[in-house]
Amino acid sequence: MKPEKLAGMANQIAQFFESQPGDQAHAVADHINANWAPTMRDTFLAAADKLELHPLVKAALPEIRAPQRG
């Protein structure tokens, strides 16, 4: 999947969680970690610095787990 598509998906997740109580950036990271395939997270994280991201997605980046390298 293209990084731009993943950024759009991450931004939609952030838009949902910005109206929820609690640690919103943590909720974004939890959702991505639980629901995105390792290849999706890898592609997204590799391009994150070049993408237009919602502020909550930017705040969640340190908590988004990179796939384990074997």
C-alpha positions in Angstrom: 0.0 0.0 0.0 1.3 3.5 -0.8 2.5 5.6 2.1 0.1 8.4 1.1 -2.9 6.0 1.4 -1.6 4.9 4.9 -1.2 8.6 5.9 -4.8 9.2 4.9 -6.0 6.2 7.0 -3.9 7.3 10.0 -5.3 10.8 9.7 -8.9 9.4 9.7 -8.0 7.4 12.8 -6.7 10.6 14.5 -9.8 12.5 13.6 -11.9 9.9 15.3 -9.8 9.8 18.4 -9.5 13.6 18.8 -13.1 13.6 20.0 -12.5 10.8 22.6 -11.4 11.3 26.2 -8.0 10.2 27.5 -4.6 10.0 25.8 -5.6 10.5 22.2 -2.2 10.0 20.7 -1.8 6.7 22.6 -5.2 5.6 21.4 -4.1 6.3 17.8 -0.9 4.3 18.2 -2.8 1.4 19.9 -5.3 1.3 17.1 -2.6 1.2 14.4 -0.5 -1.3 16.3 -3.4 -3.6 16.8 -5.0 -3.4 13.3 -2.3 -2.7 10.8 -0.2 -5.5 9.3 3.5 -5.2 10.0 4.2 -4.4 6.4 1.7 -1.5 6.6 3.5 -0.1 9.7 6.9 -0.5 8.1 5.9 1.3 5.0 4.2 4.1 7.0 7.0 4.6 9.4 9.6 4.7 6.7 7.9 7.6 5.0 6.3 9.3 8.0 8.7 12.3 7.9 7.6 13.1 4.3 3.9 12.8 4.8 1.2 15.3 5.7 0.0 14.0 9.1 -2.6 15.0 11.6 -0.9 16.4 14.8 -2.2 13.4 16.8 -0.6 11.0 14.3 2.7 12.9 14.7 2.4 12.6 18.5 1.7 8.9 18.2 4.7 8.1 16.0 7.0 7.2 18.9 4.5 4.6 20.1 3.8 3.0 16.7 5.7 -0.3 16.8 8.0 -1.1 13.9 7.9 -4.7 12.8 10.4 -7.1 14.4 13.4 -7.7 12.2 14.4 -11.3 12.2 
